[in-house]
Amino acid sequence: EEVLVKLSENWPDYVFAKDYPLTPLSEVKSYIDEHQHLPGIPNAATVQEEGMELGEMQRKMMEKIEELTLYIIQLESDVKALKEKLK
């Protein structure tokens, strides 16, 4: 079976806008080190106590997936530049 969830908020395609402020990975790491979860995502205790809205969590997960895609593209570009420099 399937579940259909209709969101009233924007789907996170805004992540691909040129002016989207992608957080530097060093800041993401610092946040994770301090809080033990991703920024913008509730921690396990909160979810356990309060539950979670399925649609909102799906939107947040898609936002993180899209951010990860941008980080990977950025890393690939850096690797290519380093390979060229080594030649």
Residue pairs with C-beta under 8 A, 6 or more apart in sequence:
3 54
5 54
5 55
5 58
6 55
7 55
7 56
7 58
7 59
9 56
9 59
11 59
11 62
12 59
12 62
12 63
12 66
13 66
14 20
15 22
15 63
15 66
15 67
15 70
16 66
16 70
22 67
22 70
22 71
23 39
23 67
25 71
28 38
28 39
31 38
31 39
32 38
35 43
36 43
37 43
37 44
38 64
40 60
40 63
40 64
41 60
41 64
42 50
42 52
